[in-house]
């Protein structure tokens, strides 16, 4: 089976060096693995039977649903089974979680991420709406609601989080939780012991940056 690693546009904008580190890690088990930088909104041009290793929930859904002959597995699922990765120890830090809406129906992803949090010694405080019951961080409303209403949706969703630190695995969710007044902790940052920073977070500016990158890739 052909395999390719798709870090996703948002991660490549946010911290491309982490995408590189993830690829190097994957190559320990899959030496021939190549990086796939064509955005999932464009035809992938990959042979039928290719399996995409992804980090972005949107990529996971689009590759599964839009492109015949392409299957997906998340980076989280592969890492959850690792016997060699040096998981950092967060000493029972209490964190909530915001499950990304594109993988709301993918319990395999939810289980893997919670396994990773356990292996990092993070005490997970589940919000009432999580897993298959999770709701959007607010970003999906961009383009259909005025920006101030989008930000209000983000604030409402953030207010549902039972503790201040919120684990996210979607870069747009970083922006939403920051706007909502919470402290987002991006899963890739947690795994590699890095601080999560919101970067460009105003919805108009973030989506302009994202669209420009998508068109270029």
Phi, psi and omega in degrees: 000130173288142177229152177214148178257119178250099180292335179092147184301317186296317178293321180294331173284315188292301181211082182301334180292331176288325175299319179296316180295324178294318178298316179299320178296314181296326182292344175296328179259334182231079188302331183270003185298134177247152177277137179246110185255000175291127183300146182293350176277354177248156176304128186288334181064032180253151180294149177303140182096356180290139174251125181266125169269120186236162172243342185263129180297324178295318176299317181304313183291315184293315179298322180292320191264331190260335191239112183296137177086000179252130176242167184228154167215139181278149173306324183298319181295318180293317183289328181299334180267001185291139175253003185235345183292133180278083182296131176290158181251114181264011168052050175063031173299136182271124179222146171272182179218142174244106179282133185288135187295329180297338178247028181302327182265008184255085182295335175302322179289315180301315182296316182297317182295320179291328173297317179299318180296321176297318182290341175264007178058046175256129176275112184274126176252099186289130171289167182300321181253098179215175181059229181289349178259005184295152176239163187298148177291347182117336186294330181294343178281350181298132181096343177247338176238154172302151187303319181296327176288325175300314180294327177293322175298320178296318180295321179295316181293319179298324181295342179280349182283128188286343176225168188289319181276131186232119175287130176229154176230026175226132185295324178295330176294331174303311183297316183296315181292326176297313178298326180281000175089010177262172178256098181289143175235100182291133188302321179296319176300315180301316183296325182257013174068032181250160177276141176270128176238146186288335183060218176290118185235341176297130188306317180298314182291318180296314182290329175295318178296317181294315181296322178297320180291319180298316180295326181282346183235000000 
